[in-house]
Amino acid sequence: MLDYKFIKENLEAVKENIKNRNMTADADIVVELYDKRTALVTKKQALQQKRNTNAAAMKGKVDNETRQKLIAEGKTIKEDIAATDKELTEVEAQLDEAARKIPNMANPDAPVGKVDTENLEVKKVGTPRTFDFEPKDHVQLGEELDLIDFDRGTKVSGPKFYYLKNEAVFLEQALIMYALNTLRKHGFTPFITPDIAKEEILKGIGFNPRGNESNVYAIEEEGTCLVATAEITLGGFHSGEILNKAQLPLYYCGLSHCFRREAGAAGQFSKGLYRVHQFDKVEMFVYCLPEQSNEIHEKLRLIEEEIFTGLGLPFRVVDTCTGDLGAPAYRKWDLEAWMPGRRNEEHPTGDYGEVTSTSNCTDYQARRLNVRYKDDDGKNKYVHMLNGTAIAVGRAMLAILENYQNADGSVTVPPVLVPLCGFDKISPKTN
């Protein structure tokens, strides 16, 4: 959430930012409600002062006629305060609702664009493999190697669910341990987080827990939701707290199941493991001082690069355009791994697909969740909060299957994972 005063003092810039993000929000109504709230607060304070003056006069030596006038006046003041309080409560609720629709300001260096195709490529690592045979996509590989069962996942749970089987189970666990070990080396505190969070925590992070556009599963009559990422539970961990400045930055990482409705998500390359309703993920999350967040954002991206370089997967880094940032992010980097299964007429050998992202959300989430630190001047100020994917297991497995496949139908395991999963190749099953 942006500061109300900031919105008023930078109204045109805020409106331009909303436009650049391709979002719908009314900054004018926020300013109107903010001014109305300020006026009501001033009115309430004046009435309270008037009430105090009336009470003081009542304690003095006054005749009966004056006392009756003071009693009547006191009753009127009490009624006026109650009416002002009621109106103030209503206006504050309207202001909060309107302000929550205003996205964070985007970094001036973020490319302006509406959709992900307008993201700016800034770096490539590795060279996509040239096959001397016709490569398969991960869905075909997963089924032929008896690793993934999409049909029975659909039968039991519905579309976009699946079973992992055989070596894929160990490969998933190896990816998780590989990511956790990498983050431990970088000083992160590991968590296994709850799979459920309260709706106010989701709103604070920036997820919409209700409505047709919501991407999360709400639990009926509980006021809770299944989490879409450990960003939600790690971000809520210190909600309502004042952190010790000397302990910042705090580097956390969380392993969680992730549940997403993926409402409206479709397309040729959304099949298989790329876009599913449930998956496992290791997430990075950082609480820091405002002056630290830009540098830490770079650090999180470099850790993501380290993880995928270690897996031997070709990838590129993109600077996410304004329309693809999401409301909380000030700036976001995406890593897109090479996926040979993304072949079409335009890309006959494959294409890149997103596997991680890292966002600097500045104080946008901290304001919503009321996470602060006491500065050297004695004032409580909002921390900056950042998040980044270490491993989204399904997409990492997808990239491994497609990039490490062999002509005989087998898949070689990336060397860094072999000690963790206990085998170096997944071969076709013999009957």
Disulfide bonds with the S-S distance in Angstrom:
none
